[in-house]
Amino acid sequence: MTERAFIITDRGFIGLGPSYTQPGDIVCVLRGGSVPFVLRPLEGDYYQFVGECYVHGIMNG
C-alpha cells in the first residue's frame, strides 16, 4: 500500500495524496479521470504526474 499524506489545497479542500506531495503541487481533475490527480509544475508548460488523490468535496466515494 502506498503511503498517503494529508493535503490542504489553496481553496481549503482537504484530502489524502501521495506521501511525496510538495507545496506548490497542483490538484486537478483530468478529463476522463475518475479521481483527482496531483501534478507538479515543471519548467515551461510541462507537468510531472505525482499520483492520484482523494479530495473531500470534489469527488464521490
Sequence and secondary structure as in RCSB ss.txt:
>XXXX:A:sequence
MTERAFIITDRGFIGLGPSYTQPGDIVCVLRGGSVPFVLRPLEGDYYQFVGECYVHGIMNG
>XXXX:A:secstr
   EEEEE TTS EEEEETT  TT EEE  TT SS EEEEE STT EEEEEE EETTSS  
